Amino acid sequence: MKLWQDLLSTDYGLLSLAVLLFILVMAGWYWRFFKRKMALPPGQE
């Protein structure tokens, strides 16, 4: 329980949570971007 308390109430915990959230959002964006690019026919980049 100390882990969750530190994660949600300290400055380093909240920053770690923000970084993890940013990484997950960025990964989803890249996945969608590359899937869309791979679906295009050659020559239409």
BANU-284517 format. One record per residue: residue number from 0; chain; x, y, z of N, C-alpha, C in turn. Coordinates in steps of 0.02 Angstrom, whole numbers. Example, Ala and Ser with C-alpha at 12.3 -4.5 7.8 and 13.67 -1.06 7.14 Angstrom:
BEGIN
<nr=0	kette=A	n_X=660	n_Y=-284	n_Z=390	ca_X=615	ca_Y=-225	ca_Z=390	c_X=660	c_Y=-165	c_Z=390>
<nr=1	kette=A	n_X=642	n_Y=-112	n_Z=354	ca_X=684	ca_Y=-53	ca_Z=357	c_X=645	c_Y=2	c_Z=394>
***
This chain:
BEGIN
<nr=0	kette=A	n_X=40	n_Y=-60	n_Z=0	ca_X=0	ca_Y=0	ca_Z=0	c_X=43	c_Y=63	c_Z=0>
<nr=1	kette=A	n_X=102	n_Y=59	n_Z=28	ca_X=147	ca_Y=117	ca_Z=29	c_X=165	c_Y=136	c_Z=-43>
<nr=2	kette=A	n_X=170	n_Y=87	n_Z=-86	ca_X=186	ca_Y=101	ca_Z=-157	c_X=133	c_Y=145	c_Z=-189>
<nr=3	kette=A	n_X=69	n_Y=128	n_Z=-180	ca_X=15	ca_Y=168	ca_Z=-210	c_X=11	c_Y=237	c_Z=-178>
<nr=4	kette=A	n_X=24	n_Y=240	n_Z=-113	ca_X=22	ca_Y=304	ca_Z=-79	c_X=77	c_Y=350	c_Z=-105>
<nr=5	kette=A	n_X=137	n_Y=323	n_Z=-115	ca_X=192	ca_Y=362	ca_Z=-143	c_X=178	c_Y=382	c_Z=-215>
<nr=6	kette=A	n_X=150	n_Y=336	n_Z=-253	ca_X=138	ca_Y=349	ca_Z=-324	c_X=87	c_Y=405	c_Z=-334>
<nr=7	kette=A	n_X=36	n_Y=407	n_Z=-292	ca_X=-18	ca_Y=455	ca_Z=-302	c_X=-12	c_Y=519	c_Z=-260>
<nr=8	kette=A	n_X=36	n_Y=522	n_Z=-215	ca_X=38	ca_Y=581	ca_Z=-172	c_X=104	c_Y=619	c_Z=-172>
<nr=9	kette=A	n_X=157	n_Y=591	n_Z=-201	ca_X=221	ca_Y=626	ca_Z=-201	c_X=234	c_Y=656	c_Z=-270>
<nr=10	kette=A	n_X=280	n_Y=705	n_Z=-271	ca_X=295	ca_Y=737	ca_Z=-335	c_X=329	c_Y=688	c_Z=-383>
<nr=11	kette=A	n_X=375	n_Y=647	n_Z=-359	ca_X=408	ca_Y=599	ca_Z=-403	c_X=360	c_Y=544	c_Z=-425>
<nr=12	kette=A	n_X=313	n_Y=526	n_Z=-384	ca_X=263	ca_Y=476	ca_Z=-403	c_X=217	c_Y=502	c_Z=-458>
<nr=13	kette=A	n_X=194	n_Y=563	n_Z=-450	ca_X=149	ca_Y=592	ca_Z=-500	c_X=185	c_Y=604	c_Z=-566>
<nr=14	kette=A	n_X=248	n_Y=624	n_Z=-562	ca_X=287	ca_Y=633	ca_Z=-623	c_X=299	c_Y=566	c_Z=-658>
<nr=15	kette=A	n_X=312	n_Y=514	n_Z=-619	ca_X=320	ca_Y=447	ca_Z=-649	c_X=255	c_Y=425	c_Z=-682>
<nr=16	kette=A	n_X=199	n_Y=438	n_Z=-650	ca_X=135	ca_Y=420	ca_Z=-679	c_X=122	c_Y=459	c_Z=-743>
<nr=17	kette=A	n_X=140	n_Y=523	n_Z=-744	ca_X=132	ca_Y=564	ca_Z=-804	c_X=176	c_Y=538	c_Z=-861>
<nr=18	kette=A	n_X=237	n_Y=519	n_Z=-845	ca_X=282	ca_Y=493	ca_Z=-897	c_X=256	c_Y=427	c_Z=-925>
<nr=19	kette=A	n_X=231	n_Y=383	n_Z=-882	ca_X=203	ca_Y=319	ca_Z=-906	c_X=142	c_Y=331	c_Z=-950>
<nr=20	kette=A	n_X=100	n_Y=377	n_Z=-930	ca_X=41	ca_Y=393	ca_Z=-971	c_X=61	c_Y=422	c_Z=-1038>
<nr=21	kette=A	n_X=111	n_Y=467	n_Z=-1038	ca_X=135	ca_Y=496	ca_Z=-1100	c_X=164	c_Y=442	c_Z=-1147>
<nr=22	kette=A	n_X=201	n_Y=396	n_Z=-1120	ca_X=231	ca_Y=342	ca_Z=-1160	c_X=176	c_Y=299	c_Z=-1191>
<nr=23	kette=A	n_X=124	n_Y=283	n_Z=-1153	ca_X=70	ca_Y=242	ca_Z=-1180	c_X=31	c_Y=278	c_Z=-1235>
<nr=24	kette=A	n_X=18	n_Y=342	n_Z=-1225	ca_X=-17	ca_Y=381	ca_Z=-1276	c_X=26	c_Y=387	c_Z=-1339>
<nr=25	kette=A	n_X=91	n_Y=399	n_Z=-1330	ca_X=136	ca_Y=405	ca_Z=-1387	c_X=141	c_Y=339	c_Z=-1425>
<nr=26	kette=A	n_X=143	n_Y=283	n_Z=-1389	ca_X=146	ca_Y=218	ca_Z=-1422	c_X=83	c_Y=205	c_Z=-1463>
<nr=27	kette=A	n_X=25	n_Y=223	n_Z=-1436	ca_X=-38	ca_Y=214	ca_Z=-1473	c_X=-39	c_Y=258	c_Z=-1535>
<nr=28	kette=A	n_X=-15	n_Y=320	n_Z=-1528	ca_X=-13	ca_Y=364	ca_Z=-1586	c_X=32	c_Y=337	c_Z=-1640>
<nr=29	kette=A	n_X=92	n_Y=314	n_Z=-1622	ca_X=138	ca_Y=286	ca_Z=-1672	c_X=109	c_Y=224	c_Z=-1705>
<nr=30	kette=A	n_X=77	n_Y=181	n_Z=-1665	ca_X=48	ca_Y=121	ca_Z=-1693	c_X=-5	c_Y=139	c_Z=-1746>
<nr=31	kette=A	n_X=-49	n_Y=186	n_Z=-1730	ca_X=-101	ca_Y=207	ca_Z=-1778	c_X=-70	c_Y=240	c_Z=-1839>
<nr=32	kette=A	n_X=-19	n_Y=281	n_Z=-1829	ca_X=15	ca_Y=315	ca_Z=-1884	c_X=46	c_Y=266	c_Z=-1932>
<nr=33	kette=A	n_X=83	n_Y=217	n_Z=-1906	ca_X=117	ca_Y=169	ca_Z=-1949	c_X=69	c_Y=120	c_Z=-1982>
<nr=34	kette=A	n_X=16	n_Y=100	n_Z=-1946	ca_X=-34	ca_Y=56	ca_Z=-1977	c_X=-67	c_Y=91	c_Z=-2035>
<nr=35	kette=A	n_X=-81	n_Y=156	n_Z=-2028	ca_X=-113	ca_Y=195	ca_Z=-2082	c_X=-65	c_Y=201	c_Z=-2141>
<nr=36	kette=A	n_X=-1	n_Y=213	n_Z=-2127	ca_X=48	ca_Y=219	ca_Z=-2181	c_X=59	c_Y=153	c_Z=-2217>
<nr=37	kette=A	n_X=58	n_Y=98	n_Z=-2181	ca_X=68	ca_Y=32	ca_Z=-2212	c_X=8	c_Y=12	c_Z=-2255>
<nr=38	kette=A	n_X=-51	n_Y=39	n_Z=-2240	ca_X=-110	ca_Y=21	ca_Z=-2278	c_X=-113	c_Y=58	c_Z=-2345>
<nr=39	kette=A	n_X=-74	n_Y=111	n_Z=-2353	ca_X=-75	ca_Y=147	ca_Z=-2416	c_X=-40	c_Y=109	c_Z=-2471>
<nr=40	kette=A	n_X=-63	n_Y=114	n_Z=-2532	ca_X=-29	ca_Y=82	ca_Z=-2588	c_X=41	c_Y=115	c_Z=-2598>
<nr=41	kette=A	n_X=88	n_Y=79	n_Z=-2626	ca_X=155	ca_Y=107	ca_Z=-2638	c_X=151	c_Y=169	c_Z=-2683>
<nr=42	kette=A	n_X=190	n_Y=219	n_Z=-2665	ca_X=192	ca_Y=279	ca_Z=-2705	c_X=146	c_Y=334	c_Z=-2681>
<nr=43	kette=A	n_X=107	n_Y=321	n_Z=-2631	ca_X=59	ca_Y=371	ca_Z=-2605	c_X=77	c_Y=395	c_Z=-2536>
<nr=44	kette=A	n_X=141	n_Y=394	n_Z=-2519	ca_X=162	ca_Y=416	ca_Z=-2452	c_X=149	c_Y=488	c_Z=-2448>
***
